[in-house]
């Protein structure tokens, strides 16, 4: 299986585009170091094939233990 990875880190994104939800084959997403703000970005719930998600330094979630937001399945 080919790994499908998208790196949007360091882009000064204040939110994630709704069109991101159409990338249903995406396995890994890095949106670290973007000022996304509090709360989990709802558009990510449509990414059902997502196995890795990096939300480090986005303010999008408080995962505890040092503020990391890396999720790996």
Protein Blocks (a to p, Z undefined) as FASTA:
>chain_A
ZZddddfehklpabdcfklmmmmmbmbdcfehiaebgcjdfklmmmmmbmbdcfehnlpa
ceejnopacdcZZ
